[in-house]
Amino acid sequence: MHFSELVSTIKKRREALQVTQEDLAEISGVGLRTLKQFERGKGNPTLSTLQKISDVLGMEVCLKIKNLNPSE
């Protein structure tokens, strides 16, 4: 999943649950400014930040590492 898809998925989930950015920031412990930047596709959130947001929204963060060099 590309970053823009991740942002869109999380924002849609937040809106579907009718959670404001302010409430999500407070409940998750993520700064409001950080959350707003993330939803605008700016910034570079850590995995920890993504985990905090996804926990509140009932989502799961899954990291996939792919070997791009099949000869190894």
NORVENQUI-V773568 format. One record per pair of residues at least 4 apart in sequence whose C-alpha atoms are under 7 Angstrom apart, sorted by the first residue. I is the first residue (numbers start at 1). J is the second residue. Records with the same first field share a line. If there is no record, write none. Layout:
# NORVENQUI-V773568
I = J / J
This chain:
# NORVENQUI-V773568
1 = 5 / 6
2 = 6
3 = 7
4 = 8 / 41
5 = 9
6 = 10
7 = 11 / 38 / 39 / 41
8 = 12
9 = 13
10 = 14
11 = 15 / 39
12 = 16
13 = 17 / 57
14 = 18 / 19 / 57
15 = 19
19 = 23 / 24
20 = 24
21 = 25 / 32
22 = 26 / 32
23 = 27
24 = 28
25 = 29 / 30 / 31 / 32 / 35
26 = 30
28 = 52 / 53 / 56
30 = 34 / 35 / 49
31 = 35
32 = 36
33 = 37
34 = 38
35 = 39
36 = 40
37 = 41 / 42 / 43
38 = 42 / 43
45 = 49 / 50
46 = 50
47 = 51
48 = 52
49 = 53
50 = 54
51 = 55 / 61
52 = 56
53 = 57
54 = 58 / 59 / 60 / 61
55 = 59 / 60
